[in-house]
Amino acid sequence: MFGRRRRSDKADLPVEEREDLDETIEDEDEDGAEEARDDGDATASDDSDPDELSRPIPPAPRPDGPWDFEELEDPHEERIDLGGMLIPSDPRMELRVEVSNDLIIAATVVLEDSGLQLQAFAAPRNEGIWHEVRAEIASGITQQGGVVDEQDAGLGWELRAQVPVQLPDGTQGHQLVRFVGCDGPRWFLRGVISGRAAVDPEVGADLETMFRDTVVVRGMDPMAPRDPILLRLPENAQVDPESGLAVPAQGEEGDRFDGDLNPFQRGPEITEVR
């Protein structure tokens, strides 16, 4: 009894009632269309993936580096060969390597009172991982009681963090650190800028340039995503066990990575990104 009157029944009504019926039908049609749009929006919303923004994305173009070994005509030019990475050479710098289970997994360039730690990892062929690694690093720092700010700066998206550290006098403090990264073809390069370069843009510019000029040598061997790309010492070099400094082997002539031997003060480093 409350059903809608069929349109074909209009001919049996007086003119005034037919006009009223037309207006009623038009109103109902508009209401029905609005409900259909709402239902469609709700369906689209229900079908959307809440994790869409965290899905892997293809590596971005790298017109200014960092570079893949196959992209340069002479990748060894003015660079130090560490096997899995070729690092720009600078007469002012010290070079330190970091060892895990007798394997060299990272290198740190020290320029006066600033440093750049470099570590390369295998990555999927068509997917970048820097957006995931940033989230993991940020979570780890905040759980330690640190503060993290994500910024789009000179090297793309990076994290600027205040990392909790124990000061020489035994008290607790914070160290300012910049985490930078770049997705390449089947590799990911992460850099950690610390010291004065983390807070002074002019000082940091030299280390940013060094990060861009680094060459990653991924190789063709199969590797699981996020496995570290292993490094080796330069020719005629050995590691000072106390400082981690790479120096020429005894009795060998060659370039020394200049700088004093004062240990470079760094805060906690998050080297595990699994």
Buried (B, 14 or more C-beta within 10 A) or exposed (E): EEEEEEEEEBEEEEEEEEEEBEEEBEEEEEEEEEEEEEEEEEEEEEEEEEEEEEEBBEBEEBEEBBBBBEBBEEBEEEBBBBBBBBBBBBEEBBBBBBEEEEEBBBBBBBBBBBBBBBBBBBBBEEBBBBBBBBEBBBEBBEEEEBBBEBEEBBBBBBBBBBBBBEEEEEEEEBBBBBBBBBBBBBBBBBBBBBBBBBBEEEBBEBBBBBBBBBBBBBBEEEBEBBEBBBBBBBEEBBBEEEBBBBBBEEEEEEEEBEBEEEEBEBBBBBBEBE
